[in-house]
Structure formats: structure tokens, C-alpha cells
């Protein structure tokens, strides 16, 4: 099954997709209400982690797919499917904002990994887009110090995100 076939399958069941993406923020509101003042405690923070992943995985996928389609395939904004492209992003943002009102996101297990993963995706897309759009004659008009500064900034962002993901060379010591 290709990604296009998967989206075609989902487009045949818009009510189910709509229900899924509306249930995540609704469940988050319910969890906020039921947790009371114990939102940062053990059972609730893991529920918030599950809700964040349920919202962020499709949201990040949708965002990545839209970025790819806008940058490399020149998809128009008017061609976007609201339920399959926009709704996952809205659900992700709403879920994160609702949880953030109740509990510090640093206390949610795995949230730092999602942020770092999103940063890595962004930096890679920027690098690929720059490589795709630049031509040799365009590079000659860009001053070398500016090009090196841009490259260095993207490299620092990529290294920071990789360390947040816990990759090799993360600087984490097993000694205490």
C-alpha cells in the first residue's frame, strides 16, 4: 500500500478520521478535568504522553507531507484536503496547548524526543530544499561568509536535536 492509496482509503471514511482527531483533544480536556491537581503524577503523565503521541505522530507526518508537497511538488494550498492535511495539525496543536495549560511539558515522558525529532525533520527539509533550489550561478551571488553562517546554524540545530534524541555523542555519562 502506498501513501497515496492510504490517503485514498482514509478519504472514503471522513467521519472516522474526523472523530479520531476530535477525540484526542476531547480526551485531553477530560484528562485535565479528572486529574485535578495530580496531573504531573505518575498515571496521568503517562496518559498525557500517549495523548501527545496520538496527536503528534499523525500531525508531524501531515506537516512533513505538506512541506514535501509544497516545496518539491508545488502543491497549491487550495488542493489541500482539510480532514487529511489540516485536521491532524490542528489536533496536534490543540492537544499540546491543552496539556501545557495543566502540566509542564518537560514532565511528560518522551515530549523532548518529539521536539528534537521535529527539529531534525525541519533542518533536513531546509537543507534539501536549498540543495534543490540552488544552482551554481545562484551560489556565486551569495557571499561565502553568509553561506557558511547559514550552514553552521543549521548544523548546530541538527546536532542539538540529535543530542535531544539521545543519539551517539549525546554527552550523557553513565557515571554519576
C-alpha positions in Angstrom: 0.0 0.0 0.0 1.4 3.4 -1.0 0.9 6.6 0.9 -1.5 7.8 -1.9 -3.6 4.6 -1.5 -3.6 5.1 2.3 -4.9 8.6 1.9 -7.5 7.5 -0.6 -8.7 4.8 1.8 -8.9 7.4 4.6 -10.8 9.8 2.3 -13.6 7.2 1.9 -14.2 7.4 5.7 -14.0 11.1 6.6 -16.3 10.7 9.6 -14.0 8.2 11.2 -10.9 10.4 10.6 -12.8 13.4 11.9 -13.9 11.5 15.0 -10.4 10.3 15.7 -8.8 13.8 15.5 -11.6 15.4 17.6 -11.4 12.7 20.2 -7.8 13.4 21.0 -8.2 17.0 22.3 -11.6 16.0 23.9 -9.8 13.2 25.7 -7.2 15.6 26.8 -9.8 18.0 28.2 -11.4 15.1 30.1 -8.0 14.0 31.4 -7.3 17.6 32.6 -10.7 17.6 34.4 -10.2 14.2 36.0 -6.6 14.6 37.0 -7.3 17.6 39.3 -4.1 18.8 40.9 -2.3 15.5 40.3 -1.7 16.0 36.5 2.1 15.7 36.9 1.9 12.5 38.9 2.7 9.0 37.5 -0.5 7.7 36.0 -1.6 11.0 34.5 1.7 12.0 32.9 1.8 8.7 31.0 -1.8 9.2 29.8 -0.7 12.7 28.6 2.3 11.1 26.9 0.0 8.7 25.0 -2.3 11.5 24.0 0.7 13.6 22.8 1.9 10.7 20.7 -1.5 10.0 19.3 -1.7 13.7 18.2 1.9 14.3 17.2 2.7 11.3 15.1 -0.1 12.0 12.5 0.4 15.8 12.9 4.2 15.6 12.2 3.5 13.2 9.3 0.9 15.5 7.8 3.2 18.5 8.3 6.1 16.7 6.7 4.0 15.5 3.8 2.6 19.0 3.2 6.1 20.5 3.4 7.3 18.0 0.8 4.3 18.7 -1.5 4.7 22.5 -1.2 8.5 22.5 -1.6 9.1 19.8 -4.2 5.9 19.1 -6.0 4.4 22.6 -5.9 1.1 21.6 -4.4 -1.3 24.6 -4.1 -3.0 25.5 -0.9 -6.4 25.2 -2.5 -5.7 21.5 -3.2 -5.3 20.5 0.4 -7.8 18.1 1.9 -8.9 19.7 5.1 -9.6 16.5 7.0 -6.4 14.7 6.0 -3.9 17.6 5.9 -5.2 20.4 8.2 -7.1 18.5 10.9 -4.0 16.5 12.1 -2.1 19.7 12.6 -4.9 21.4 14.4 -5.5 18.4 16.6 -1.7 18.2 17.4 -1.6 21.9 18.3 -4.8 21.9 20.4 -3.7 18.8 22.3 -0.3 20.3 23.1 -1.8 23.6 24.2 -4.4 21.9 26.4 -1.9 19.7 28.1 0.5 22.7 28.5 -2.1 24.6 30.5 -2.3 21.8 33.0 1.2 20.4 33.3 4.7 21.4 32.4 5.6 19.6 29.2 9.1 18.8 30.5 7.5 16.4 32.9 5.8 14.4 30.1 7.8 11.3 29.1 9.1 11.5 25.6 8.0 15.0 24.7 11.6 16.2 24.4 12.2 13.4 21.8 9.2 14.7 19.7 10.6 18.2 19.8 14.0 17.1 18.8 12.7 14.9 16.0 10.6 17.8 14.6 13.8 19.9 14.6 15.8 17.3 12.7 13.0 17.0 10.1 12.9 20.8 9.7 16.6 21.1 9.3 16.8 18.3 6.8 13.9 19.7 4.8 15.6 23.1 4.7 18.9 21.6 3.6 17.1 19.5 0.9 15.1 22.5 -0.3 18.2 24.7 -0.5 20.0 21.9 -2.5 17.0 21.5 -4.8 16.5 25.2 -5.5 20.0 26.5 -5.7 22.0 26.5 -8.9 25.7 27.1 -9.2 25.2 30.6 -10.5 23.0 31.4 -7.6 25.6 30.4 -5.1 28.1 32.8 -6.6 25.8 35.7 -5.7 25.7 34.6 -2.1 28.7 35.9 -0.1 30.7 33.0 1.3 30.6 34.1 4.9 26.7 34.3 4.8 26.6 30.8 3.2 28.9 29.4 5.9 26.9 31.1 8.7 23.7 29.6 7.4 25.3 26.1 7.1 26.8 26.5 10.6 23.5 27.5 12.1 21.7 24.5 10.5 24.5 22.2 11.7 24.2 23.4 15.3 20.4 22.9 15.2 20.8 19.4 13.8 23.4 18.5 16.4 21.3 19.9 19.2 18.2 18.0 18.0 20.3 14.8 17.7 21.5 15.1 21.2 17.9 15.6 22.5 17.0 12.4 20.7 19.7 10.7 22.7 21.9 9.8 19.7 25.6 8.8 19.8 27.8 11.5 21.2 25.0 12.9 23.2 27.3 13.7 26.1 25.3 11.6 28.5 27.6 9.9 31.0 26.7 6.7 32.7 28.8 7.7 35.7 27.1 9.7 38.5 
